[in-house]
């Protein structure tokens, strides 16, 4: 059973039954049957369908934003922006897919040698609840443009978002079964993959989920992309613009109510400016408006589920027991009428060897602050983590910035800004933050057959 609940009010929005395994397998087979027709369409025609999807997303961005906000609690202004960003991704691939997928000539002894890119078949997406629209389109737009068909198992706590996304494709006139929502359990995923009904898998989720899906893909020799957790460092050096870094740092940590894999989670401060930055940072945190996520003025809404809020509370309490110092916040709170799964925006100062600094991903509105005495120590602290998704570095010294860019173990580095995904550049991590890439040219090449051709 999939439960849709408003995390700000605790109102039950609906209950939805999972499909049976038989039903799920039948639907995936229909998507597979549609592959030949979809992949044989002219690439320009497939791209035109994506432009129609973008138009639908723009037209209904407010409606879709409200569904996201009600079902998982993100502030409405962020939810509407998410729908609009999905349109951007579709437009980007509609414009660039032909360039990315064009044949590449290679000089060899043959009369003609080239590399061509052809779709694999049906791809299964396993998507999370925290960006319920964008995560689907972030990998889906490229995958569809390349000529694959797509079936998606979405998170069980956002079933209405999942259904609406399929309606977006229908409204845009997409041929049936090119995109299909699968309201299924994790057990059904295993059966679909083990029956060789899909040619690849893309998961965005926790590291633990990634290990399971990666193992399933390996055991069946399926192509897989894993976009997993992160504990991104936000490194502030002594000659940085501290006021700007503090303001952007709050946005980097508390966006989406702190529930983002690429949120800044560990604030690594050079000792020379640590006290000054902490003061500015805490002051900026205090400006954040917590409350009803449907209010345009709200900056931070509830966590998506009660168990997620309890987990964040436990992590903060464990850190305090390990001698962390609470700089602000630290408590779970309620919204209107005592309802809702809210947690105060929080900053805790921890030692460089603490669990919060090296092992954990706190998936909520909690920033860990760590002080280092030198650039090399800050790099060491940043890399002393099982994760390697993104990193932000704040400095006005180009030479120091270059040193951090070279040595940080991450898939993304932002200098003097927060880490964010952009359709124009690849996105993904290393270590236990995953493998493979989404977005950019690299994203569209993940689920294609890179075929080498030689004519003698």
N, C-alpha and C positions, 0 to 999 in steps of 0.2 A: 504493500500500500504506500502510495506517495502522498505526503501531507503537505499542503500549501498553507502557510500560516504567516500572518503579518507580525514581524518581530517587534514592531513598535507598539502594537496594541494587544498582541497575543490572540487576535481574532482568527478563528479558523476560516480560511478562504475556500477550502475544498479538499476532498479526498479523491484519489484517482487510483484505479487498479492497474497493476502491472499486466502487460500482455503475457499470455502463456508462451512457453518456448516454441510451441508449434506455430502460433501466430507470428512471432518475431522472425522465425526462420523463413516462413512464407513471404513476409514483407521484404526481407533482405534479398531473397531470390528474385523478387520482382525488380528490385533496384539493380541487381546484377544483369537482369535481362534488358534493362534500359541502357546499359553501358554502351553497347555497340552503336545505338542510335545517337546518343549524346556525344560520344567521342568522334563520330564521323561528321558531325556538324562542322562547318567552317569555323575556325577560331574566332573570327570577327563576329559571327552570329552568337557564339557562346558569350562573348564579351558584351554584346548588346543586351543579353539577358541580365548580366550583372549590372549594367547601367539602369535597367528597369527596377532591379532590386534596390539600388541606391535611391532612386526616386521615391519608392514606397517608404523606405526608412526615413527619408527627410520629411515626407508629407505627414507621417504618423509619429514623429519622434516624441512628441509630448505623450501620446497614448502609450507608446512602448515604455517610455520612462516611468510612467505611473505604475505600470505592471511590475517593472523591476523594483521600484521603491516599495510597493505594497508586499511583494513576495520575499525580498531579501534585505530591505531596510536601507539601501544607499540613499543619500540625499537626492532629492528630485533634480536639482540642477546638475548633479553629476550623472544621473541616470539619463536625462535627455541628451547630455553631451555624449554619452556612450552610444546611444542610438545613432547620433550624427557621425560619430567616428566609424561606426560600421559602414555607413554610406561611403565614407572616404576610402576605406579599404577596398570596397567593391569598385569604386571609380578608378583607384590606382591600378588594380589588376586589369580592368577593362582597357585602360590606356596602354599598359606596359607588357601584357602577357605575350603579345605577338613578338615583341623585341626579345623577351627572355627565352621564348621557346623556338626561336628561329634556328635553322640549321647552322652549324659552325663548321666552316671549311678548315681542313687540316692538310698541310703539305706532307705527302709521303711518296713512296715509289709508285703507287697506284695511279691510274689515270685521274681518279677523283676519290678523295677521302673526306668524310664529314661525320659530324656527331649530330644525331637527331633526338628529339625528346618526345616520348609518347606516353600517354596515360597508362596507369597500371590496371585500373578496374574500379572496384567498389572499395571505398575507404571508410573505416569505422572511427568516428570521433567520440571520445569519452570526455565530457565537458564538466566544468565546475560551476558552482553557484555564485561565486563572488563577482564575476563580470559575465552575467548570464547571456548577454547578447554578443558582446565583443569577442569573447573567447571563441565562440562558434564561427564568427565571420573572419576572425584573424587567421585561422587556418583554412576555413572553408572556402573563402573567395578564391584563393590561389588554387586550391585542390579542384574546385569545379571548373575554373578557367582552363586548367590543364587538360580537362576532358574526363576526369573521374566522376563517378556518381558518389553520393555521400549519404551515409546513414549515421545518425547521432543518438547516442545514449547520454541524456543530460542528467544533471544532479537531481536526486529525488525530491529535494525541497524547493525546486523551482519548476514544477511541471507546467504551470501556465505560461511561463516564459518560453519553455520548450515548444509548446503547442503554437504560440503566437509566431515564433520564428518560422515554423513551417507554413503558416498562413502568409507570411511576408513573401515567401517564394511563390506560393499559389497566386497571390494578388499580382505579382510581377509577371505571371504567365509562364513560369518555368514548367517544362514538361513534367508530368507526374512521375514520381519515383526517382527523379534525378537527385532530389533532396528528400530525405524521409526521417521524421522523428520516430525514435524507438523508445516507448515507455517501458523499459525492461530493467530487470535486476542485474546485479553483477554476475550472478550465476548464468544468466542467459548470455552474457557477453562471452563467457568461456565456451559455451556450446556453439555459438556462432563462429568463433575463431577456430575452434577445434574441428569444425565441419568444413573448413576451408571456404567459407562463404565471403570472405573479404581478403583484399590483397595488401592491406596495410592498416595500421592503427595510429591514431594521434590522441595522446592523453595530456590534458592539463589538470594537475592536481597535486596531491601531497607526494613527498618522496616515497613514502610507504606504498601508496597506490602505484607509483611509477615502477617500483621494483616488481610488483605483482604483474602489471601489464607487460613490462619488459621481459619478464620470465615467460609469460604466455606467448609473446611474440617470438621469443627465441626458440621456444619448444616447437613452434609451428613454422618457423622461418618466414615470418612476416616483417615487412619494413615497418619501423616504428619511430615516432617522434615523441619525446617526453619533455614537457615543460613543467617543471616541478617547483619545489619550495625554494625559498631564499632567505638569507639573513644579511641583506645588503648593508655594507658600511657606507656611512656618510662622513667623509673625512674633512675636517676643517683645519687648515694650516694657519700659521700665525700672521701672514700678511693678507689673508682673505678679507673680503667685504663681509664683516660679521653680521651686520644688520640684515643684509640680503640673504645670507646663508641661514640665519635663524628663521626668517620668514618662509623661505622656500623649504627649509627643513621641516617645518610644521606641515606644509602641504605634502611633502614627500612621505612623511610618516603616517599622517592621519587621513589621507585620501581613502575613500571607500570604507570609512570607519576603521581604518587600520588593517583591513582584510585584503591585502594585495601581496602577491609574491614578490613584486619589484618595489614594494615600499621600503624606504630607508628604515632599517630596524636598529642598527648599531651606530651611534654617533661617536666617532673617534676624534677626539679633540687634542690638538697640540697643547702641551702644558702652558705655554706662554699666553694663550688666549682662553684657556678652559673656563676660568671663573667668569670672564666677561661674556663668553658665548652662552654659558648656562643661564646667566641672568637674562639675556636677550631671548633665549629659547623659551624659558619658562614664562616670560612675559607674553610672548606670542601664543603659546599654548592657552594662556588664560583668556585670550580674545576669541577662542573658538566657541561657537554657539552650539550647544548640545540640545537635541530635542526632536520634535516631530519631523521626520525626514520629508514629509510632504510640504513643509514650510520652505519657501525659497531662501530664507535667511539662515536655515540650519546648515552647519558645517559638518557635524558629526551626528549620525543616527545610531541605532542599536546594532549590536552584533546579530548575525543572521539567525542564530538559534540559542536556546538557553544553555545547552551543553557547551557551546563554543565560548560563551561568556564565562561559564564556570571554569573552563580550562584556562582561560587567560588569568582569572583570579588566582587559580592554583599556582600558575607560573610566577606571578608577582609575589605571592606569599612564600614560595620556595626560594626566590631570589633574596627576599628580606631575611629569611632564616640563614641564608648564606652570606649575610652581612651587606647586602645591597642597601643603599640609602634612597628612600623615596624623596624625589625633589618636588613632585606635585602629583595630585591625583592618587590613584591606587585602590579605588573602591568601585564596586558595582553599584549602580543606581537604577532607579525606576523613572519612567516617564509619567505621562498624564494618568491620573487615577491609579497610580502605583503599578502600572503595567509596563511591559517592554524590557528588552534585554540589553540595557545600556551599561557602559563602563566608562568611567571618567578618563579623559585623555591624561596619560600618565607618563612621567619620566622617572627612571631609576638610574642611579649611578652604581656601577658594578666594577669589580676588578677585571683585569685583562684575562685572567684565567678562569673566570666564573663560567658556569654553565650557560648563563644568558648571553655571555660574550662569545662563546665558542661553539656550542652545540645546538642551541634551540632556535626555532623560529617562533616568535610570539605573534600569532595571527590575530591581532587586535590592536587597539589604540595605546600601545606601550612602547616608549623609546628607551633603549638602554644606552647610557652614557659612559664612555670609557676614555681615560686620559692617558696619553703617551708623551714621552719626552723628546722624541726625534722622529724624522720622516721614516727611518728604517724600522723603528719600533712600531709606528702606526701601520706600516705595510705588513709587518709580521703579525700584528693583531688582526688586521683585515683578512689575511690569508689563513689564519688559524681557525678555520671553520670547515665543516663538511660541505658547505654550500659554495656556489660560485656563479651566481646569476648576474647581478649588477653591482656597480660601485659608483659613488659620487665623490668627487674630489674638488675642494674649494681652495684655490690659490690664484694669485695674480702673477706668479713666477712661472714662465713657460718651461724652464729647465726642470723645475721641481715637478710640474705637471707631467712632463714627458717621462720622468722616472717612475711616477705612480702608474701611468698608463702601461708602461712596459712590464712592471712587476706585479700588478694586481691580478689575482687569479679569478677572472670573471669573464662572462660572455659579453658584457656591456660596460662601458665606462663613460660617465658624463662628467665633464669639467665645468664647474660653476653653474650647474643646474641639477635638477632631479633626474633620476633615471625614468624613462618612459618609452613605451613602444611606439614606433613610427613605421607606417607601411613601407617607407622608402629604404629602410635599412634592416638587416637581419636581426632577429631577436631570439635569444636562447641562452642557456648556461652550460657550465661544465661541472665536474665533480657530481655531487648528489643533487644538483639543480637541474639535471637532465641531459639530454642529447638530442642532436638535430636542431634545426632552426625553423622559425616561422618568419614571414614577411620578407620584403625585398626579393631579389632574384633567387636567393638561397631557399626561400620559403616555397616558391612554386616548383623548384626542382627536387623537393623531397619525395614526392609521390609520382615520379615519372621514371620510365625506363630510359636510361642514358644509353642510347644505342649507337654503336660505332659502325659505320658503313665504309667499305672499300670497293671500288669498281676498277677492275683491271682490264 
